[in-house]
Amino acid sequence: MLDIIVRNIDCGSLTVTKKVIVGKASDEIVKMADKEKFDLIVMGRRGFTNIERFFIGSTTQKVLAAATCPVMVIQD
């Protein structure tokens, strides 16, 4: 499925790299961004209610707090 998505995206001159990483999403995103020296992290936002965010947290919020590079958040 990931191969199909990558094949159908027009990335111009950008190189697309696919990786599957196991772990806590926010931690792994930040670690990968640091390790690979990302210029930018782009993430979606699901729109949890305040009570949902309180109990389950927000991966996007955690990445925003911990990332050492800019983070662009796209509303669903």
N, C-alpha and C positions, 0 to 999 in steps of 0.2 A: 504494500500500500504506500509506504513512504517513497519507494522508487517511482511509483506512478505520479505522485504529487510533485516530486522534484523534476521529473521529465516534462511535466506540463506547465511549469513556471518559467516565464521569460525573465531571466535574471541579467540579461545584457552581458556585460563583461565580468560580472561577479561570479566567483566560484562557490558552488554549494557543496557543503560537506555534511554527511548524515552520520549521526552517532546515536546509539542507544545506551543510556547510562542508568544504572540502578542506584537508587538512594532517595533522600528527601529532596524534592524538586528544587526548592529555593536554594539549598546548600550547593547542590550539584550545578545549577545554572551559574551561580556566582563563582564557584571553583573553576568551571570550564572557561568562563569569561576571563578570569585572571590568567589561567594557564595559557590560553590561546591568544591573549592580548586583544580581546574584542574592542572594536571602536564604539559599538552600540549594541544594546540588548533591546529587542522588540518583543513585547508581550501583549497578550490579550487580557481583558478584564471581564470577568463573568457577571459582576453586578450583584454580589451577595448582599443580603440585608445586613444591618448592623449586628443583629443577634447571631446570624450565621457566621459572620466574620469573627465575632467574639469567641464562638465555640470551636470553629475549625480553622480560623486564621485565613490569611490570604497570601498565596505564594507570591503574587505580584508585589504586595506591600513589603514582604520580607526581602525580596530581591532589590526593591527600591532602597531599602534601608542599608543593605550590605554591599551593593555593587560599587565597584571602583571606577566604572565607566558610565556614561549616560544610559538611561533606560527610557524607551518610548513606550507608552501604554496606549493600546488601541481599545476603545470601548466596543464590546460585542454588539 
